[in-house]
Amino acid sequence: MTNSLNHNGNRLFIARHGETIFNLAGRIQGEHAHTPLTVTGFAQADEMGRALALYLGEEPAVDLIASDTDRALQTLSIISEHVGADWHQTRSDARLREIDMGDWGGVYYRDLEGKLEIDSQEMLFVTVAPGGESYEDIADRLRTWIAEQNLQRDTILISHGMTSRVLRGLLSGLPPHSRFGVPIAEGLPQGSMVQISDGAETVIHRGGGAGEKA
């Protein structure tokens, strides 16, 4: 897939937010906007920020993009402090939110046993939640977002577990997933960050957090 993000050789650094109170409690967040970070979540953001600062060197010139959710913006605030970027210049967009889990948003995973099928190997939802999104729906909204972008310099982007995997898949030109029909990149532990430049993805920091859950 050709996209407008990296035509000038600019690098895009993509990560999901740090651990939240919903992650810790085992609740589905979906597109819930207000689920703040835990102490561990702030530590993960701090770790990513320190790693990125070392990777970029002194006085990097970067732009900031995030999902418009609290957890993404909180994570970005910590990272941006490490690299000396102005968090107030962040461009947020609802199209970067997590997969919409419809009627199951906020429900405990344990209460959905027998209803929600999860591919345990790839950590992907197989079941589409009632009133929720499929991976095709995520890809559709991300494609409209990608088409509007024209990065002028290196950019840090904070999104969510499932959404960032689809975004990374699209930007890396991966083939459609055999089961879900859209490109989906590999899952990474919370606290991980990748670089995408000219369609190639590189993991620049691998965190030690949990796997993917919305």
VMD Tcl script that draws the C-alpha trace (Angstrom):
set ca {
  {0.00 0.00 0.00}
  {1.34 3.44 -0.90}
  {0.70 6.03 1.77}
  {1.45 9.72 2.26}
  {3.10 9.38 5.65}
  {6.72 8.64 4.85}
  {7.41 9.91 1.35}
  {10.07 12.31 2.62}
  {11.97 9.71 4.62}
  {10.42 10.84 7.90}
  {10.16 8.29 10.66}
  {6.93 7.43 12.46}
  {7.28 6.07 16.00}
  {4.18 4.10 17.02}
  {3.25 2.75 20.47}
  {0.14 1.83 22.39}
  {-0.69 3.53 25.67}
  {0.60 2.25 29.02}
  {-1.34 -0.03 31.35}
  {-4.67 1.38 32.57}
  {-7.04 0.71 35.45}
  {-9.19 -1.32 33.02}
  {-6.21 -3.41 31.90}
  {-5.33 -4.12 35.52}
  {-8.89 -5.06 36.43}
  {-9.45 -7.23 33.35}
  {-12.16 -5.03 31.84}
  {-12.72 -4.34 28.15}
  {-11.91 -0.72 27.32}
  {-12.74 -0.50 23.64}
  {-13.26 3.12 22.70}
  {-13.88 4.28 26.29}
  {-12.22 7.68 26.49}
  {-11.58 7.96 30.23}
  {-9.57 5.07 31.63}
  {-6.45 6.55 33.26}
  {-3.03 4.96 33.54}
  {-1.88 2.95 36.53}
  {1.47 3.44 38.24}
  {2.77 0.67 35.98}
  {1.33 2.46 32.95}
  {3.19 5.66 33.80}
  {6.38 3.62 34.31}
  {5.93 2.03 30.86}
  {5.50 5.47 29.28}
  {8.57 6.70 31.13}
  {10.60 3.73 29.89}
  {9.53 4.31 26.29}
  {10.33 8.00 26.60}
  {13.83 7.34 27.91}
  {14.48 4.75 25.19}
  {13.23 7.07 22.44}
  {15.31 9.99 23.74}
  {18.45 7.86 23.56}
  {17.49 6.68 20.08}
  {16.82 10.18 18.72}
  {19.73 11.96 20.36}
  {19.85 15.56 21.55}
  {17.22 18.13 20.59}
  {15.14 16.05 18.16}
  {12.52 17.81 16.07}
  {9.35 15.73 16.33}
  {5.62 16.13 15.88}
  {3.05 14.50 18.15}
  {-0.12 12.58 17.25}
  {-2.44 10.57 19.49}
  {-5.81 9.00 19.89}
  {-8.07 11.47 21.68}
  {-8.40 9.19 24.75}
  {-7.00 10.05 28.15}
  {-4.74 7.01 28.27}
  {-3.09 7.78 24.94}
  {-2.64 11.46 25.76}
  {-1.25 10.67 29.22}
  {1.25 8.25 27.72}
  {2.32 10.81 25.15}
  {2.75 13.51 27.80}
  {5.44 11.43 29.52}
  {7.19 10.48 26.29}
  {7.14 14.03 24.95}
  {8.78 15.35 28.11}
  {11.72 13.00 27.57}
  {12.30 14.20 24.01}
  {11.66 17.88 24.72}
  {8.52 18.14 22.59}
  {5.57 20.42 23.37}
  {2.65 18.16 24.35}
  {0.24 21.06 23.81}
  {0.94 20.82 20.07}
  {-0.41 17.27 19.93}
  {-2.84 16.52 17.11}
  {-5.45 14.10 18.46}
  {-7.92 12.15 16.37}
  {-10.81 9.86 17.30}
  {-10.02 7.64 14.31}
  {-6.98 6.40 16.24}
  {-9.16 5.08 19.09}
  {-9.26 1.43 20.07}
  {-11.62 -1.10 18.48}
  {-15.20 -0.29 19.45}
  {-16.46 -3.17 21.59}
  {-20.07 -1.99 21.51}
  {-22.27 -3.54 24.19}
  {-19.23 -5.22 25.76}
  {-17.33 -2.01 26.52}
  {-16.49 -1.93 30.24}
  {-17.49 -5.57 30.79}
  {-15.10 -7.86 32.67}
  {-13.45 -10.45 30.43}
  {-14.41 -13.16 32.91}
  {-18.10 -12.35 32.38}
  {-17.79 -12.97 28.63}
  {-16.49 -16.51 28.89}
  {-18.23 -18.55 26.21}
  {-19.26 -15.41 24.30}
  {-16.00 -13.71 23.33}
  {-13.60 -15.90 21.35}
  {-9.97 -14.77 21.42}
  {-7.21 -16.25 19.28}
  {-4.85 -17.10 22.12}
  {-1.83 -17.40 19.86}
  {-2.18 -14.06 18.09}
  {-4.17 -12.31 20.85}
  {-6.85 -11.11 18.45}
  {-10.59 -10.98 18.98}
  {-12.38 -13.48 16.75}
  {-15.89 -12.49 17.85}
  {-17.28 -9.12 16.76}
  {-18.95 -7.57 19.81}
  {-22.66 -6.70 19.53}
  {-22.76 -3.16 18.19}
  {-18.97 -3.14 17.88}
  {-16.35 -3.00 15.15}
  {-14.58 -5.61 13.07}
  {-10.95 -5.33 11.98}
  {-12.23 -4.26 8.56}
  {-14.01 -1.35 10.24}
  {-10.78 -0.30 11.96}
  {-8.88 -0.49 8.67}
  {-11.51 1.65 6.92}
  {-11.24 4.50 9.41}
  {-7.45 4.28 9.49}
  {-7.24 4.44 5.71}
  {-9.16 7.73 5.73}
  {-6.80 9.03 8.42}
  {-3.68 7.92 6.50}
  {-4.91 9.58 3.31}
  {-5.02 12.95 5.07}
  {-1.50 12.80 6.52}
  {1.66 14.39 5.14}
  {4.37 14.18 7.78}
  {6.92 16.96 7.55}
  {9.31 15.54 10.16}
  {9.71 12.61 12.54}
  {6.48 11.93 14.44}
  {5.48 10.10 17.62}
  {2.04 8.45 17.55}
  {0.25 6.86 20.51}
  {-2.74 4.63 19.85}
  {-4.10 1.33 21.20}
  {-3.45 -2.40 21.10}
  {-5.68 -3.57 18.26}
  {-5.81 -0.29 16.36}
  {-2.04 0.16 16.33}
  {-1.58 -3.37 14.99}
  {-3.87 -2.63 12.04}
  {-2.19 0.75 11.49}
  {1.26 -0.83 11.51}
  {0.04 -3.50 9.11}
  {-1.32 -0.94 6.67}
  {1.77 1.28 6.80}
  {4.14 -1.68 6.42}
  {2.25 -3.02 3.42}
  {1.57 -6.39 5.04}
  {-0.70 -8.84 3.21}
  {-4.26 -9.25 4.51}
  {-4.57 -11.53 7.52}
  {-5.87 -14.94 6.40}
  {-8.70 -14.87 8.94}
  {-9.63 -11.20 9.20}
  {-8.97 -9.89 5.69}
  {-6.92 -6.81 6.58}
  {-3.22 -6.30 7.37}
  {-2.49 -6.86 11.07}
  {1.03 -6.57 12.49}
  {2.37 -8.83 15.22}
  {1.36 -8.13 18.80}
  {3.96 -6.59 21.09}
  {4.07 -6.30 24.90}
  {2.82 -3.12 26.50}
  {5.62 -0.58 26.71}
  {6.96 -1.40 23.23}
  {7.60 1.11 20.44}
  {8.27 0.61 16.74}
  {9.66 2.80 14.00}
  {8.15 2.80 10.51}
  {10.11 4.47 7.74}
  {9.55 4.02 4.01}
  {7.23 1.08 4.73}
  {9.71 -0.85 6.87}
  {9.06 -1.53 10.56}
  {11.75 -1.79 13.24}
  {11.15 -2.45 16.93}
  {13.20 0.17 18.77}
  {12.07 -0.75 22.29}
  {10.44 -3.95 23.52}
  {8.58 -3.50 26.78}
  {7.97 -6.06 29.45}
  {4.23 -5.53 29.83}
  {1.27 -7.77 29.08}
  {0.08 -8.75 25.61}
  {-2.68 -7.20 23.56}
  {-6.10 -6.67 25.05}
  {-8.50 -3.88 24.19}
}
mol new
graphics top color blue
foreach p $ca { graphics top sphere $p radius 0.5 }
foreach p [lrange $ca 0 end-1] q [lrange $ca 1 end] { graphics top cylinder $p $q radius 0.2 }
display resetview
